[in-house]
Every structure is written in C-alpha cells, then in structure tokens.
Amino acid sequence: MSRKVHTIIVPEMNLRQIAWEVQAASCSEARVVDYGRIDGKLIHPREIQELIERELTVKERTA
C-alpha cells in the first residue's frame, strides 16, 4: 500500500508505538505522520480532518 500513497496518517492514543510499526512496514516508501495524544482526551474527527487538510496543503506546496 505504501507504494500507492505519499503520506500515511496515524492517529493514536499513545507514544508513537503504532506509527513506528507503520513506518517499518512502509519501508520508508511513504511519509508517516503521527497524530498522537497522551493526555487521555479522545481525538475528535475534526482534528483528523484538519490534519488531512494541512497535509494536502503541504503536498500541494511541494509538488
């Protein structure tokens, strides 16, 4: 899958454990963006949407 995408976003409620596994599995073929929280609050879908929009803006600027 990492060959077909440029960026993989990993929202998680811990200290990057899943993001590290995703990075290893992608063999560095895709950029892995971690959105982690450790404060016990849930990640709101709006936060993920905003992160996706920011990443699309970054991609457009670098393309």
Secondary structure, DSSP 8 states (H G I E B T S, - for coil): -TTT-SEEEEEESSSSHHHHHHHHHHTTSSEEEEEE--SS----HHHHHHHHHHHHHHHHHH-
